[in-house]
Amino acid sequence: MTAAADSSLGPALVEEATKKSGLVWVRGTGPARALWHVWHEGAAYLVGDGPGEQPLPAGLTGGSSAEVTVRSKDKGGRLVSWTAAVTELAPHSEEWEAAVAELKGKRLNAPDAEQLTERWARECRVLRLTPDGTRTPLPDTSQAAAPLETPATTRRPVPDALPRLLLKRRRRS
């Protein structure tokens, strides 16, 4: 493929891959985070940094740039990586309202679906990640990293009596 053909396919590849993927990896100044998003009018939109919402990566502020890696929805492998210009949308602006309408439709298990947009306006940040036309080459290595710190805990060992209790239930049935 020629360089001209590759450059013309770049924006289409970024858009289609990002539209179809429910999850993107976004890196600001710190480690990358997996984030849900929506693709709307040529950009990826994110909501986060509020109670009950996804934490956004460090350094993701208006005027900064971010590296976005898109994964395949079915296989989970990396499809494309691209550089984005980050814009923080002002709450209740025309663009914010349009983005939030799209985001609200994709937000799963919201505890307060009726007041969701007002809570986002008060407590969260809505960001637009606009591709700047630069695609970064996919790495040859796995780039596996240690998990980020979290208050979640791992499963504890099964209590010694549990197998006996489960076997008694099966025998009664």
C-alpha positions as CSV (number, residue, x, y, z in Angstrom):
1,M,0.0,0.0,0.0
2,T,1.3,3.4,-0.9
3,A,1.8,6.2,1.7
4,A,-0.9,8.2,0.1
5,A,-3.4,5.4,0.3
6,D,-2.4,4.7,3.9
7,S,-2.9,8.3,4.9
8,S,-6.3,8.5,3.3
9,L,-7.4,5.3,5.1
10,G,-6.1,6.6,8.4
11,P,-9.1,8.7,9.5
12,A,-11.6,6.1,8.3
13,L,-9.8,3.4,10.2
14,V,-9.6,5.5,13.4
15,E,-13.3,6.3,13.2
16,E,-14.6,2.8,12.4
17,A,-12.5,1.1,14.9
18,T,-13.3,3.6,17.7
19,K,-17.0,3.6,16.9
20,K,-17.2,-0.2,17.1
21,S,-15.1,-0.7,20.2
22,G,-16.9,-0.2,23.5
23,L,-13.7,0.4,25.3
24,V,-10.5,2.4,24.5
25,W,-7.3,2.7,26.4
26,V,-6.4,6.4,27.0
27,R,-3.0,7.7,28.3
28,G,-2.5,11.2,29.5
29,T,0.6,11.8,31.5
30,G,0.4,8.7,33.7
31,P,-0.6,5.1,33.0
32,A,-3.3,4.3,30.4
33,R,-6.8,3.5,31.6
34,A,-9.5,1.5,30.0
35,L,-12.5,3.8,29.4
36,W,-16.0,3.5,27.9
37,H,-16.8,6.2,25.4
38,V,-19.0,7.2,22.5
39,W,-18.0,8.3,19.1
40,H,-20.0,11.3,18.0
41,E,-19.3,13.8,15.1
42,G,-15.7,12.9,14.5
43,A,-14.5,12.6,18.1
44,A,-14.6,10.2,21.1
45,Y,-16.4,11.6,24.2
46,L,-15.8,10.5,27.7
47,V,-17.4,11.2,31.1
48,G,-15.7,10.7,34.4
49,D,-13.9,11.9,37.5
50,G,-17.1,12.1,39.6
51,P,-18.7,9.8,42.2
52,G,-19.8,6.6,40.6
53,E,-18.1,7.3,37.3
54,Q,-14.9,6.1,35.7
55,P,-11.7,7.7,36.8
56,L,-10.0,9.6,34.0
57,P,-6.2,9.3,33.5
58,A,-3.9,11.9,35.0
59,G,-3.1,14.8,32.7
60,L,-6.3,14.7,30.7
61,T,-7.2,18.4,30.7
62,G,-8.4,20.8,28.1
63,G,-5.6,21.7,25.7
64,S,-3.5,18.6,26.4
65,S,-3.0,15.6,24.2
66,A,-3.7,11.9,24.8
67,E,-2.8,8.6,23.2
68,V,-5.8,6.5,22.4
69,T,-5.5,2.7,21.7
70,V,-8.5,1.0,20.3
71,R,-9.1,-2.6,20.9
72,S,-11.1,-5.1,18.9
73,K,-14.6,-5.7,20.4
74,D,-14.6,-9.4,19.6
75,K,-10.9,-10.5,20.1
76,G,-9.7,-7.7,22.5
77,G,-6.5,-7.1,20.5
78,R,-5.1,-3.7,19.6
79,L,-6.4,-2.4,16.3
80,V,-5.1,1.1,16.0
81,S,-3.5,3.8,18.2
82,W,-4.0,7.5,17.6
83,T,-3.1,10.8,19.1
84,A,-6.0,13.1,20.3
85,A,-6.4,16.7,21.2
86,V,-8.3,16.9,24.5
87,T,-11.1,19.5,25.0
88,E,-13.1,19.8,28.2
89,L,-16.7,20.8,27.5
90,A,-18.4,23.4,29.6
91,P,-21.5,22.1,31.3
92,H,-24.8,22.9,29.6
93,S,-23.0,24.3,26.5
94,E,-24.6,23.3,23.2
95,E,-21.8,20.8,22.5
96,W,-21.9,19.4,26.1
97,E,-25.7,18.8,25.7
98,A,-25.2,16.9,22.4
99,A,-22.3,14.8,23.9
100,V,-24.2,14.0,27.1
101,A,-27.3,12.9,25.1
102,E,-25.1,10.3,23.3
103,L,-23.2,9.3,26.5
104,K,-26.4,8.9,28.5
105,G,-27.7,6.3,26.0
106,K,-24.5,4.2,26.5
107,R,-24.2,4.6,30.3
108,L,-25.0,1.2,31.9
109,N,-26.4,0.7,35.4
110,A,-26.7,4.3,36.3
111,P,-28.0,4.6,39.9
112,D,-29.8,7.9,39.1
113,A,-30.9,7.7,35.5
114,E,-33.4,10.5,35.9
115,Q,-30.9,13.0,37.4
116,L,-27.8,11.7,35.5
117,T,-27.2,14.8,33.3
118,E,-27.5,17.2,36.2
119,R,-25.1,15.1,38.3
120,W,-22.6,15.0,35.4
121,A,-22.9,18.8,35.1
122,R,-22.3,19.3,38.8
123,E,-19.7,16.6,39.6
124,C,-18.1,15.2,36.5
125,R,-16.0,16.2,33.5
126,V,-17.0,15.6,29.9
127,L,-14.1,15.4,27.5
128,R,-13.8,15.4,23.7
129,L,-10.9,13.5,22.2
130,T,-10.4,14.7,18.6
131,P,-8.0,12.7,16.4
132,D,-5.2,15.0,15.3
133,G,-4.4,12.8,12.3
134,T,-1.4,11.1,13.9
135,R,-1.4,7.4,14.2
136,T,1.2,5.8,16.5
137,P,2.6,2.4,15.4
138,L,1.4,-0.6,17.3
139,P,4.1,-2.0,19.6
140,D,5.7,-5.4,19.1
141,T,5.6,-6.3,22.8
142,S,2.5,-7.0,25.0
143,Q,3.0,-3.9,27.1
144,A,1.5,-5.8,30.1
145,A,1.7,-3.8,33.3
146,A,0.9,-4.3,36.9
147,P,-2.7,-3.5,37.8
148,L,-3.4,0.0,39.1
149,E,-4.1,0.6,42.8
150,T,-7.8,0.0,43.7
151,P,-9.8,-0.4,46.9
152,A,-11.3,-3.6,45.5
153,T,-10.2,-6.8,47.2
154,T,-9.4,-10.3,45.8
155,R,-11.5,-13.3,46.7
156,R,-10.7,-15.0,49.9
157,P,-10.1,-18.7,50.3
158,V,-13.2,-20.9,50.4
159,P,-14.2,-21.7,54.0
160,D,-13.4,-25.3,55.0
161,A,-17.1,-26.1,55.8
162,L,-18.5,-24.9,52.4
163,P,-17.9,-28.0,50.4
164,R,-19.7,-30.1,53.0
165,L,-22.6,-27.7,53.1
166,L,-22.9,-27.8,49.3
167,L,-22.7,-31.6,49.2
168,K,-25.6,-31.9,51.7
169,R,-27.8,-29.7,49.6
170,R,-27.2,-31.9,46.5
171,R,-28.0,-35.1,48.4
172,R,-31.4,-33.7,49.6
173,S,-32.4,-32.8,46.1
